[in-house]
Amino acid sequence: MAVIISSKVLLIQLFVLVLGSFSKLSHGELWLELPLPFDWPPAEIPLPDIPSPFDGPTFVLPPPSPLPSPPPPSPSPPPPSPSPPPPSTIPLIPPFTGGFLPPLPGSKLPDFAGLLPLIPNLPDVPPIGGGPPVNQPKPSSPSPLVKPPPPPPSPCKPSPPDQSAKQPPQPPPAKQPSPPPPPPPVKAPSPSPAKQPPPPPPPVKAPSPSPATQPPTKQPPPPPRAKKSPLLPPPPPVAYPPVMTPSPSPAAEPPIIAPFPSPPANPPLIPRRPAPPVVKPLPPLGKPPIVSGLVYCKSCNSYGVPTLLNASLLQGAVVKLICYGKKTMVQWATTDNKGEFRIMPKSLTTADVGKCKVYLVKSPNPNCNVPTNFNGGKSGGLLKPLLPPKQPITPAVVPVQPPMSDLYGVGPFIFEASSKMPCDKN
């Protein structure tokens, strides 16, 4: 039973130490103002006498001295740091070799009534040898917390700062983070802690003499600011006509030729009509030309008169055709019994007809052998085209076959008698 109670006491002490370390880290220096659980008056709890594993003297720990409050920030030099507390003469505790650590003789357990809000409800711990669990004893009503008295104020007040020499305010001293407390050794609370006298007040230093006042230095006047020209509103934007981009010319695409439909496998048989008879077309113009003309013989009664009065056709008269070009061509012809002649040039084309002329050469009649210049018989007569014969109007008449060549005519020409021959007027 005593072993179970002592284990619970150790668990409670460790939990209080953990809470104290957390409150110190989270609230800064507030934990210094609150009383620690070990500073509370001990409670008298009857415990059975248990022989201690080792005999040792009773350890008495002095209570922690309250730290002085930090001085308010002021331009004056900071006060000297307080003198350190006297070192405590605490005998060394023999090392713990395991097992149960009983309370020291003459020590009393603290009152745990004030720790109830901080201690969680621990479950019932069954004994080591077996049996029903031992219930935790119910604590008594919590006792009010006892705050330590505040430190006495210092009798000397700091001297007021010198108003003549204005010094910049010094920043407040930075609070150094307090190191976490080391885990305290297992110790028994003292029954009656002895209070130590408060530490002596810090020595008061005389105010430092103010430095000699120097005349205020006048700063040079600032240079005059350059007058800024008034800002003119920006000119209105010029409205340019929209630039019309030329439309792209349509690409010259080749025409799409549809493919011919493929013939069916077995095309239907379509009866064919008999073809009409082929009619040969008429031969076009431009065929080899034919030159024709007449030759007359005039009587002596009409000598020197250019007329065909009392003239007769002359048979056997000779005429010639001369064509001028790249190659000069000359052809001869003789009149028939009707006084007509025909000349068919071999190498003459229609384009060269205008370069040809017909001349009178000679007459077979000695009494009528002088050529006249009638229609150009002496100087050369020009060729004149002749129209082909017209087709008959009535369909019953057989149509006239057109000539196979182009017809050109000249003349007529006239031969007359010589003027030296006597003319019989009868």
C-alpha positions as CSV (number, residue, x, y, z in Angstrom):
1,M,0.0,0.0,0.0
2,A,2.8,2.4,0.9
3,V,4.6,1.6,-2.4
4,I,1.5,2.5,-4.4
5,I,1.0,5.8,-2.5
6,S,4.7,6.8,-3.0
7,S,4.5,6.0,-6.7
8,K,1.5,8.3,-7.0
9,V,3.3,11.0,-5.1
10,L,6.3,10.8,-7.5
11,L,4.0,11.0,-10.5
12,I,2.3,14.1,-9.1
13,Q,5.6,15.8,-8.4
14,L,6.8,15.1,-12.0
15,F,3.5,16.4,-13.4
16,V,3.9,19.6,-11.4
17,L,7.4,20.1,-12.6
18,V,6.3,19.7,-16.3
19,L,3.5,22.2,-15.7
20,G,5.9,24.7,-14.2
21,S,8.3,24.4,-17.2
22,F,5.4,25.0,-19.6
23,S,4.0,28.0,-17.7
24,K,7.5,29.5,-17.6
25,L,8.0,29.2,-21.4
26,S,4.5,30.4,-22.3
27,H,4.1,33.3,-19.8
28,G,7.6,34.7,-19.6
29,E,8.4,36.0,-16.1
30,L,4.8,35.7,-14.7
31,W,5.8,32.4,-13.2
32,L,8.2,34.2,-10.9
33,E,5.3,36.0,-9.2
34,L,3.3,32.8,-8.5
35,P,4.2,30.6,-5.6
36,L,5.6,27.2,-6.4
37,P,4.0,24.1,-5.1
38,F,7.1,23.5,-2.9
39,D,6.6,26.9,-1.2
40,W,3.2,26.0,0.2
41,P,2.9,24.9,3.8
42,P,3.2,21.1,4.2
43,A,0.3,19.0,5.1
44,E,0.4,16.5,7.8
45,I,-0.4,13.1,6.4
46,P,0.1,10.1,8.6
47,L,2.3,7.6,6.9
48,P,3.6,4.3,8.2
49,D,7.1,4.1,9.3
50,I,9.2,2.6,6.5
51,P,12.8,1.8,7.0
52,S,14.9,3.9,4.6
53,P,17.4,2.2,2.4
54,F,20.1,4.6,3.5
55,D,20.6,6.8,6.5
56,G,21.5,10.4,5.7
57,P,21.1,13.9,7.1
58,T,18.1,16.0,6.6
59,F,18.4,18.5,3.7
60,V,17.0,21.9,4.1
61,L,16.7,24.1,0.9
62,P,16.4,27.8,1.3
63,P,13.4,29.4,-0.5
64,P,14.2,31.2,-3.8
65,S,14.9,34.8,-3.4
66,P,12.5,37.1,-5.4
67,L,14.2,38.7,-8.4
68,P,14.2,42.5,-8.5
69,S,11.8,44.1,-11.0
70,P,13.4,45.6,-14.1
71,P,14.0,49.4,-13.9
72,P,11.9,51.6,-16.2
73,P,13.7,52.8,-19.4
74,S,15.2,56.2,-19.1
75,P,17.9,58.2,-20.9
76,S,20.1,58.0,-17.8
77,P,22.6,55.2,-17.6
78,P,21.1,51.9,-16.4
79,P,21.5,51.1,-12.7
80,P,24.1,48.5,-11.8
81,S,23.0,44.9,-11.7
82,P,22.0,43.6,-8.2
83,S,24.5,41.6,-6.3
84,P,24.2,37.8,-6.8
85,P,22.6,35.9,-3.9
86,P,24.9,34.0,-1.6
87,P,25.7,30.5,-2.7
88,S,23.7,27.9,-0.9
89,T,25.5,25.2,0.8
90,I,23.6,22.1,-0.1
91,P,25.2,18.8,0.6
92,L,25.3,16.3,-2.3
93,I,22.6,13.7,-2.5
94,P,23.8,10.2,-2.8
95,P,23.1,8.6,-6.2
96,F,19.8,6.8,-6.6
97,T,20.3,3.1,-7.2
98,G,16.8,2.2,-8.0
99,G,13.8,1.0,-6.1
100,F,11.5,3.1,-3.9
101,L,12.7,6.5,-2.6
102,P,11.0,7.0,0.8
103,P,10.6,10.4,2.4
104,L,13.4,11.7,4.5
105,P,12.9,11.5,8.3
106,G,11.4,14.5,9.8
107,S,9.9,15.8,6.6
108,K,6.3,16.4,5.9
109,L,4.4,16.0,2.7
110,P,2.9,19.2,1.2
111,D,-0.8,19.9,1.0
112,F,-2.0,18.7,-2.4
113,A,-5.4,20.3,-2.0
114,G,-4.3,23.4,-4.1
115,L,-3.0,21.2,-6.9
116,L,-6.3,19.6,-7.6
117,P,-7.1,21.9,-10.6
118,L,-3.7,21.1,-12.1
119,I,-3.6,17.3,-11.5
120,P,-5.6,15.1,-13.8
121,N,-7.6,12.2,-12.4
122,L,-5.3,9.3,-12.4
123,P,-6.8,5.9,-12.9
124,D,-6.7,3.4,-10.0
125,V,-3.4,1.5,-10.0
126,P,-3.8,-2.2,-9.2
127,P,-1.3,-3.5,-6.7
128,I,1.7,-5.4,-7.9
129,G,0.8,-8.6,-6.1
130,G,-2.8,-8.5,-7.4
131,G,-6.0,-7.6,-5.8
132,P,-8.6,-4.9,-6.1
133,P,-7.4,-1.4,-7.2
134,V,-6.6,1.1,-4.6
135,N,-8.8,4.2,-4.9
136,Q,-7.1,7.6,-4.8
137,P,-7.9,9.6,-1.5
138,K,-10.2,12.5,-2.0
139,P,-8.4,15.8,-1.4
140,S,-9.6,18.4,1.0
141,S,-10.8,21.9,0.0
142,P,-8.2,24.0,-1.8
143,S,-6.4,26.5,0.2
144,P,-6.0,30.1,-1.1
145,L,-2.8,31.0,-2.9
146,V,-0.3,33.1,-1.0
147,K,1.5,35.7,-3.1
148,P,5.0,36.8,-2.0
149,P,5.4,40.4,-0.9
150,P,6.5,42.8,-3.6
151,P,10.1,44.1,-3.3
152,P,10.5,47.5,-1.6
153,P,10.9,50.5,-3.9
154,S,14.3,52.1,-4.1
155,P,14.6,55.2,-2.0
156,C,16.6,57.2,-4.5
157,K,14.9,58.4,-7.6
158,P,16.8,58.9,-10.8
159,S,17.8,62.4,-11.7
160,P,15.8,64.1,-14.4
161,P,17.5,64.2,-17.8
162,D,19.1,67.4,-19.0
163,Q,16.8,69.4,-21.2
164,S,19.5,71.5,-22.8
165,A,21.2,68.5,-24.5
166,K,18.6,66.4,-26.1
167,Q,19.8,62.9,-26.4
168,P,18.0,60.3,-28.5
169,P,16.0,57.8,-26.4
170,Q,17.8,54.6,-25.8
171,P,15.9,51.4,-26.7
172,P,14.6,49.4,-23.8
173,P,16.9,46.6,-22.7
174,A,16.1,43.4,-24.5
175,K,14.8,40.7,-22.2
176,Q,17.0,37.7,-22.4
177,P,15.1,34.5,-22.6
178,S,15.4,32.7,-19.3
179,P,17.0,29.2,-19.7
180,P,14.8,26.3,-18.8
181,P,15.3,25.2,-15.2
182,P,17.2,21.9,-14.8
183,P,15.1,19.1,-13.3
184,P,15.5,19.4,-9.5
185,P,16.7,16.4,-7.6
186,V,14.3,14.5,-5.5
187,K,14.0,16.4,-2.2
188,A,11.7,16.7,0.7
189,P,10.1,20.0,1.5
190,S,11.4,21.8,4.5
191,P,8.9,22.1,7.4
192,S,9.6,25.7,8.2
193,P,11.5,27.6,5.5
194,A,13.7,30.4,6.8
195,K,13.1,33.8,5.2
196,Q,16.2,35.6,4.1
197,P,16.5,39.4,4.4
198,P,15.8,41.3,1.2
199,P,18.9,42.2,-0.8
200,P,20.5,45.6,-0.2
201,P,19.3,48.4,-2.5
202,P,21.6,49.2,-5.4
203,P,24.0,52.1,-5.0
204,V,22.8,55.5,-6.2
205,K,25.1,57.2,-8.7
206,A,25.4,60.9,-8.9
207,P,24.0,62.4,-12.0
208,S,26.6,63.0,-14.7
209,P,27.3,66.7,-15.4
210,S,25.6,68.0,-18.5
211,P,27.9,68.8,-21.4
212,A,28.5,72.4,-22.3
213,T,25.7,73.9,-24.3
214,Q,26.8,74.7,-27.8
215,P,25.1,77.4,-29.9
216,P,22.6,75.9,-32.3
217,T,23.9,75.6,-35.8
218,K,21.7,77.2,-38.5
219,Q,21.1,75.1,-41.5
220,P,21.5,76.7,-44.9
221,P,18.2,77.6,-46.5
222,P,17.0,75.1,-49.1
223,P,17.6,76.0,-52.7
224,P,14.6,77.5,-54.5
225,R,12.6,74.9,-56.4
226,A,12.5,75.2,-60.1
227,K,9.2,76.3,-61.4
228,K,7.6,73.5,-63.4
229,S,6.0,74.4,-66.7
230,P,2.3,73.8,-66.8
231,L,1.4,70.5,-68.2
232,L,-0.3,70.9,-71.5
233,P,-3.0,68.4,-72.4
234,P,-1.8,65.9,-75.1
235,P,-2.9,66.8,-78.6
236,P,-5.9,64.9,-79.9
237,P,-5.0,61.8,-81.9
238,V,-5.0,62.2,-85.7
239,A,-7.7,60.2,-87.3
240,Y,-6.1,58.4,-90.1
241,P,-8.4,56.6,-92.7
242,P,-8.4,52.9,-92.2
243,V,-5.9,51.1,-94.3
244,M,-7.8,48.7,-96.5
245,T,-5.8,45.6,-97.1
246,P,-6.3,44.2,-100.6
247,S,-8.4,41.1,-100.7
248,P,-6.3,38.1,-101.8
249,S,-6.9,37.2,-105.4
250,P,-8.6,33.9,-105.7
251,A,-6.1,31.2,-106.6
252,A,-6.4,30.1,-110.2
253,E,-7.5,26.6,-109.7
254,P,-7.6,24.3,-112.7
255,P,-11.1,23.2,-113.8
256,I,-12.2,20.0,-112.3
257,I,-12.8,17.5,-115.1
258,A,-15.3,14.9,-114.2
259,P,-14.1,11.4,-115.1
260,F,-15.9,9.7,-117.9
261,P,-18.3,7.1,-116.7
262,S,-17.0,3.6,-117.2
263,P,-19.0,1.7,-119.9
264,P,-21.2,-1.0,-118.6
265,A,-20.1,-4.6,-118.9
266,N,-22.8,-5.5,-121.4
267,P,-23.9,-2.4,-123.3
268,P,-27.4,-2.6,-124.9
269,L,-27.4,-3.1,-128.6
270,I,-28.7,0.0,-130.4
271,P,-29.6,-0.4,-134.1
272,R,-27.6,2.0,-136.2
273,R,-29.1,4.0,-139.0
274,P,-27.5,3.9,-142.4
275,A,-25.2,6.8,-143.1
276,P,-26.3,9.3,-145.7
277,P,-24.4,9.3,-149.0
278,V,-21.3,11.4,-149.1
279,V,-21.6,14.4,-151.5
280,K,-18.4,15.7,-152.8
281,P,-18.2,19.5,-152.2
282,L,-17.7,21.9,-155.1
283,P,-14.1,22.7,-155.8
284,P,-13.2,26.0,-154.2
285,L,-11.9,29.0,-156.2
286,G,-8.2,29.6,-156.6
287,K,-7.7,27.0,-159.3
288,P,-5.3,27.6,-162.2
289,P,-6.6,30.6,-164.2
290,I,-7.7,30.7,-167.8
291,V,-7.2,33.8,-169.9
292,S,-9.4,34.3,-173.0
293,G,-10.2,37.1,-175.5
294,L,-11.2,38.1,-179.1
295,V,-9.2,39.7,-182.0
296,Y,-10.9,41.7,-184.8
297,C,-9.9,43.1,-188.2
298,K,-11.2,46.6,-189.1
299,S,-11.7,47.8,-192.8
300,C,-9.8,50.7,-194.3
301,N,-12.9,52.9,-194.4
302,S,-12.7,53.4,-190.6
303,Y,-9.0,53.9,-190.4
304,G,-7.8,55.7,-187.2
305,V,-11.2,55.5,-185.5
306,P,-11.2,53.4,-182.3
307,T,-14.4,51.5,-182.9
308,L,-15.6,48.1,-183.9
309,L,-17.8,49.5,-186.7
310,N,-17.5,47.3,-189.9
311,A,-14.9,45.0,-188.0
312,S,-14.7,41.2,-188.4
313,L,-13.2,38.4,-186.3
314,L,-9.7,37.5,-187.4
315,Q,-8.6,33.9,-187.4
316,G,-5.0,32.9,-186.9
317,A,-3.9,36.1,-185.1
318,V,-1.1,35.6,-182.5
319,V,-1.1,37.0,-179.0
320,K,1.3,36.6,-176.0
321,L,0.9,36.6,-172.2
322,I,3.7,38.0,-170.1
323,C,3.6,37.7,-166.2
324,Y,6.2,39.7,-164.2
325,G,7.4,38.4,-160.8
326,K,10.3,36.5,-159.3
327,K,10.3,34.5,-162.5
328,T,9.1,36.1,-165.8
329,M,6.7,33.9,-167.6
330,V,5.7,34.2,-171.4
331,Q,3.0,32.1,-173.1
332,W,1.7,32.3,-176.8
333,A,-1.7,31.6,-178.2
334,T,-3.5,31.7,-181.6
335,T,-7.1,32.6,-182.3
336,D,-9.5,30.0,-183.6
337,N,-12.1,30.3,-186.4
338,K,-14.2,32.4,-184.1
339,G,-11.4,34.8,-183.4
340,E,-11.1,33.6,-179.7
341,F,-7.9,32.6,-177.9
342,R,-7.4,30.8,-174.5
343,I,-4.2,30.8,-172.5
344,M,-3.8,28.4,-169.5
345,P,-0.6,29.4,-167.6
346,K,1.0,26.4,-165.7
347,S,2.7,28.1,-162.8
348,L,0.4,31.1,-162.4
349,T,-1.4,31.6,-159.1
350,T,-4.3,33.9,-158.2
351,A,-2.0,36.2,-156.3
352,D,0.1,36.9,-159.4
353,V,-2.8,37.6,-161.8
354,G,-2.4,41.4,-161.4
355,K,1.2,41.2,-162.7
356,C,0.2,39.7,-166.1
357,K,-0.6,41.5,-169.5
358,V,-1.7,40.3,-173.0
359,Y,-0.1,41.8,-176.2
360,L,-1.0,41.6,-180.0
361,V,1.9,40.0,-181.9
362,K,0.9,39.6,-185.6
363,S,-1.9,39.2,-188.1
364,P,-2.2,36.6,-190.9
365,N,-3.9,39.1,-193.3
366,P,-1.5,41.4,-195.0
367,N,-4.1,44.0,-195.7
368,C,-5.0,44.1,-192.0
369,N,-1.7,43.7,-190.0
370,V,-1.3,47.0,-188.1
371,P,-2.1,46.4,-184.3
372,T,-4.0,49.2,-182.6
373,N,-3.9,50.2,-178.9
374,F,-7.6,49.5,-178.5
375,N,-8.0,48.0,-174.9
376,G,-4.2,47.9,-174.6
377,G,-3.5,45.8,-177.7
378,K,0.0,47.5,-178.1
379,S,0.8,48.6,-174.4
380,G,-0.7,45.4,-172.9
381,G,-4.1,44.6,-171.7
382,L,-4.8,43.8,-168.0
383,L,-6.6,40.7,-166.9
384,K,-10.2,41.1,-165.7
385,P,-12.0,38.3,-163.7
386,L,-15.1,36.8,-165.3
387,L,-18.1,35.7,-163.3
388,P,-19.1,32.0,-163.6
389,P,-22.4,31.2,-165.2
390,K,-25.5,31.4,-163.0
391,Q,-27.5,28.3,-161.9
392,P,-30.9,27.8,-163.6
393,I,-34.0,28.9,-161.5
394,T,-36.3,26.0,-162.5
395,P,-35.4,22.7,-160.8
396,A,-36.3,20.6,-163.9
397,V,-33.3,21.9,-165.8
398,V,-30.0,20.1,-165.1
399,P,-27.8,22.4,-163.1
400,V,-24.8,23.9,-164.9
401,Q,-21.5,22.5,-163.6
402,P,-19.3,25.4,-162.4
403,P,-15.9,25.9,-164.3
404,M,-12.9,24.0,-162.9
405,S,-10.7,27.0,-163.1
406,D,-10.8,30.8,-162.7
407,L,-11.7,32.8,-165.8
408,Y,-10.0,36.1,-166.8
409,G,-10.7,38.1,-169.9
410,V,-8.9,40.8,-171.9
411,G,-9.7,42.8,-175.1
412,P,-11.1,42.7,-177.5
413,F,-8.1,43.7,-179.7
414,I,-8.2,45.2,-183.2
415,F,-5.9,45.0,-186.3
416,E,-6.3,47.6,-189.1
417,A,-4.9,48.2,-192.6
418,S,-1.8,50.2,-193.3
419,S,-2.2,53.8,-194.2
420,K,0.0,53.4,-197.3
421,M,-2.3,51.0,-198.9
422,P,-4.9,52.4,-201.3
423,C,-8.3,51.8,-200.0
424,D,-11.1,50.9,-202.3
425,K,-14.1,53.0,-201.3
426,N,-16.5,50.9,-203.2
